[in-house]
């Protein structure tokens, strides 16, 4: 096996965006990592990324791929034989049927939502669908006892409905349960908010869909190899039709300013390295003072290599791509994640020499 050099890092981190059916790409990414024997020490996710993260952290390495495959098999929408499958545009028909009937292992229509926008449904039921099926699926496929033994760390992002603050439920700091994953995926108005410890939460993607901040803000910081998996493409051509406008709008919104976020962190971590280097140059008598010690504490010499993997656009996809749970769509995205990640692992750009003053080194792996 090729030595990919990941062992020298303090931890390997897998960061997963939200994006509904687009999350099949993340499963393909994990498969390539798994085959290369690169298992994450920490998985961070939002929405569908939180579900994939739970399937990974909540199972032994030997079982993870099978559990991911089982989940995506359960949520695949198969058109009824000899009916809509015979219609032209079968994939589009499957998306329509998903919106009308839900997915048995994921969500189902909330009939009371048909009473109108002003009907009092209750804070935990105010959505077009119920995610009760997802709770059952998570219970069957995720070993939460294993997560709470802290063999693999997991953190999932959710938005506090009443304070508009981003919150990460982290297995390092608390008991981790199915409702934490469900809160991270409670995208309004489709899905109702989930109450956790008395507070209501929505999908974290409405505030920060690329949860890299969780690792950048972690304390204490550690040397890390980070695989940041992007299912929404920050790059795109100029839209010339309304469908293209809607598609591009979703990409821009849910790419979630990831580039500016990384650029800001690169600046901050470089300053931390500079502070640490300057502090080391001071004489011992100066470093011993409380004032200098406090100033030096802002320094940090950790390095984080961030591998940005970006899912490619599939032919003829549009703004409904995130509800494309058709078998063909799932397989195509899974294969794309697998193929791109295998190529990235073989390249192993994190092994190249770097400027010692750089704390965050970004490696872009484009479709």
Beta strands, then each sheet from edge to edge (+ up, - down):
strand 1: 11-16
strand 2: 42-45
strand 3: 108-109
strand 4: 129-130
strand 5: 153-160
strand 6: 166-170
strand 7: 194-196
strand 8: 199-203
strand 9: 224-230
strand 10: 304-310
strand 11: 360-365
sheet 1: 6+ 5- 2- 1- 9- 10- 11-
sheet 2: 3+ 4-
sheet 3: 6+ 5- 8+ 7-
end
